[in-house]
Structures are given as structure tokens and as C-alpha cells.
Amino acid sequence: MAEEVIRDVPLRYPVRSLGRLSEFVGRVSWGAIWAGAIIALAMEALFTAFGFFIGFHMYDAAAANPWGDVRGWSIFWYLVTAGWSMFFGAWCAARLSGNPLRGSGILHGITTWGLASFASLMLATAAAWGITRAGIFLLASGGAPPATAMVNPQATAAAVSRTFLTIWIGSLVGLCTAILGGLVGRPGGVITTTEELPGGGRLAA
């Protein structure tokens, strides 16, 4: 007769080695991943709102360059937002999955990062498209900017390149923190199984 002893917290899966990749993938909790992604997006919104508050508060109309310090703050806060939101979302996904295996925690963290990043990209694309449409409408209505407002194409290309480099670094930071969050967010409980031997003793597995 066998009995299970559950320590620390109840777990959904027993601790044992996996023989096939399909068995491992079958243990993915998509409910936990969706919850982790939603939590990560909510944290992004929370931190982004605070970043806009500080950034606009730093605007100084009397200075020679009113937005001088805002760019540095924006980059710093973007990295903090990407790192923390992905870490916390992955941590929640791994915890909610109920699976204590290291590989499972990392898998839940990476999947949460991918889902949240895809959703963020879609939102950013929608916002950029809205701004582009507004600019096209302005030009079509005859409100073209004066020639003095035109920018140097080389400077524009450099600015776009720096922007995408910043996005890449933020995505990489989010991936690393998501892996860490999935790893440390695993449940700490252990399931052990004891079986009675023919001689009356017990064997723990």
C-alpha cells in the first residue's frame, strides 16, 4: 500500500524524471502562462505611467534643451520596467503552474516573456500606426511642415538605430529576468512516495 507525503505546499505534479519531450510539454500550464503574461503587462503599464510622470516633470521650458535629461531617464526606466515586469510575470507563472522542476520553471518563464513581448509589440505597433495616420492626414490636408523643420536623414537613421538597439537590450534584459523569475518562482514543496515492503518495512521513493 502506497501513500503520498506532501511537504511545504501542495503540488500538481510528482517529482520524477521525464523520459520524453512530449511528456514535458504536456505539463505546461497555459492558464499560469496567460496569468503571468497579463501580470507582466499590468506591471509594464504601472511602471510606464510612473515613467511618463517623472519624464514630463523633468521638462524645463527655460533650458536650452528642454528635454535634455529626459532621454537618459527614459532609457533607464525602460530597462527597469522591462526587467522587473518580466521577472514578476514569470515568477507568478512558475508559481501558479505548480511544477517544481527547474526546466518547467524556466519554460514557463520564457513562454510568459514571449507572450507578453508579443502583446507589447502589438500595442506599440497600433500606437505607432495611429500616429502615422494622424501625420498622413495632416499632410493630406495641406498642413505640411516648413522646410526649416526638416531633419537630416543621417541623423534620423542614427536615432532610429539607437531606438531599436535600446529595444533589443530591453528585450534581452526581459528574457534574462524572465528565466530567473521562472527559476526562483517554482514551488518549493516535495512529494515523496513510500511503499510497504513484504517484510513490513517501508521504502521511500
N, C-alpha and C positions, 0 to 999 in steps of 0.2 A: 504494500500500500504506500502510495507516494503522497507527500504533502508539500505545499509551497510556503516558504517563509519570506515575507516581503519586508525589507528594511528601508528606513528613511521615507520614501514616498512610493505610492503605487505606480507600477509601470504597465504599459500596454504590451510590451514585448519581452520575452525572456532573453537573457544574455547567453548567446551561443554563437559559434562561428557560422558563417554563411558560405554555402557551397557554390551558389550560382548568382550571377549579377541580377537576373530577373527576380530572384527572391529578395535581394537587397532593395531593388527599385520598388518592389511591391509593398515595402514597408514605408514608403514615403507618405507622409500625411499632408495631403494637399489643403485640407482645412487649416492646418497650422501654418502652412506657407502663405496662403491667402491672408490669414490674420497677421502674420509677420510683415507682409508687404504693405498692408493697409496701415499698420502701426508705423512703419518706416516712412510712408508718405505723409502721415499726420505729423510726425516729428519734423519732417522737412518743411512742411507748411508753418509749423510753430517757429522753427528757427529762422526761416526765411522772413517771416513777418518781423521778427525782432531785428534781423539784419537790416531790413529796409528802414526801420525806425532809427537805428543808430546811423545808418548811411545818410539819410536825409537830414538828420540832426547835425551831422558834420559839415553840411553845406554852408559855405561862407561867401555871401554875395560880395562882400567888400574886398576879398582877396583877389590877387592877380589871377590865380587859378582856383575858382570856387570849388571844384571837385578834386582838388589836389590829393587829399588823403583818402578819398572815398575808394579809389581803385584798390589800394593796398588792403583796406579793411574788407572790401568785397571778396577779394581772393581768399584772405584768411578765413572769413566767416563761411564762405562756400565750402572750404575744405573741412572745417569743423562740422558743418551741417551734414555733409556727405558721410563723413566718418561716423559720427555719433548716431545718426538716424539709421544707417545700415547695420551698425553693431546692435542697436537695441531691437530693431526688427528681426534680425537673425537670431538674437538671443531668445526672443519670445517664440519664434517659430520652432526652435530646437526644444525649448521647454514644453511647449504645447504638444509637440509630436509624441512625447512620452518614450522616446527611444534613447537609451543611454549609450549607444555605440558611438565611438569617435567619428567614424566615417559617416554615419547618419546625421550627426550634428552638423558636420561640415557641408554635407549635401543639402540639408535644409537651409543653411545659411547662404550658400551660393545661389540656390534657386530663388530664395527670397530677394537677394540682391538683383538677380536678373529680372524678376518680375517688377520690382519697384523701379529699377532703372528704365525699363521699357515704358512703364506708365509715366514716369517723369519726362522721358523723351517725347512721348505723345503730347503731353500737356505743353511742353516748351515749344513743340512744332506748331501746335494750334495757336499759341500766343504769338509766335513769330509770323504765322500766316495772317493773323488778324492785323498786325502792324503793317505788314506788306500790302495788304488790301487797302488799308487806310492811305498809305503812301501813293498807291496807284490811283486811287480815287482823287487824291489831291492834285496829282499831276494831270489827270484827265480833265479836271475842272478848271485848269488854267492856272493853278497855284504853283507853278514851277519855282524852285528856289533860285535866287540870284546867282550869277556866275561867281561872285566872291565867296559864296558858301560852299563851292565845290571843293572836295578834298583830293589830296594827292592819291592816285591809285596805289602807289607803292606803300604809302603809309596805311591805307585801308587794308591792303593784303597782309601787312605785318600785324595789324591789330586783330584781324580775323584769325591769323595763325596763332597769336598768343592766346586768344579766346579758346580755341579748340585744344591747345596744349593744357590750359587750365582745366577744361572739362575732362580731358583724358586723365590728368593727375587726380582729379576728384573722383572719377570712376574707379581708378586703381586703388585709391585710399578706401573707398566704399567697399570694394571687393575684399581687400585685406581685413578690414574691420568686420565684414560680414562672416568671413571664415572664422575669425576669432570669436565673434559672438555666437556662432553656431557651435563652436567647440566648447566654450565655457557655459553655454546655456543648456547643455544636456542634463537630464535628471540625474541626481546623484544616488538613487536607490539601486539596490542589487537584489535580484531574485535568485534564490538558491533552492534546489530541489533535493529532498532526502528520500532515500528508498530503503526499505527494510530488507536486510539480508536474511537468508534462510536460517542462520544461527541466532537470529534475534537482534543482531547489531544493525546499525544504520550507516548508510553511505551517502555522503553529501556530494552533490554534483553542481 
